[in-house]
Amino acid sequence: MMLAGLAYYAYLDTGIMVQPVPIAIEDWLNPAQFPRPGFLRNIEREGIVL
């Protein structure tokens, strides 16, 4: 619920809907081991840290 709450407040503040995705630090450190490494590359390139 915490991530959903952050997304809601981001929407209220900016009018932009966001989709929060929790990523474990282990996955960031070893993206090749992640089931969808391309997804992590997209987040790294296009994601916004809140």
HUHURA-V327366 format. One record per run of one state. SS is the DSSP state (2 for helix, 1 for strand, 0 for the rest). FROM is the first residue (numbers start at 1). TO is the last residue. If there is no record, write none. Layout:
# HUHURA-V327366
ss = [SS,SS]
from = [FROM,FROM]
to = [TO,TO]
This chain:
# HUHURA-V327366
ss = [0,2,0,2,0,2,0,2,0]
from = [1,2,15,25,30,31,34,37,47]
to = [1,14,24,29,30,33,36,46,50]
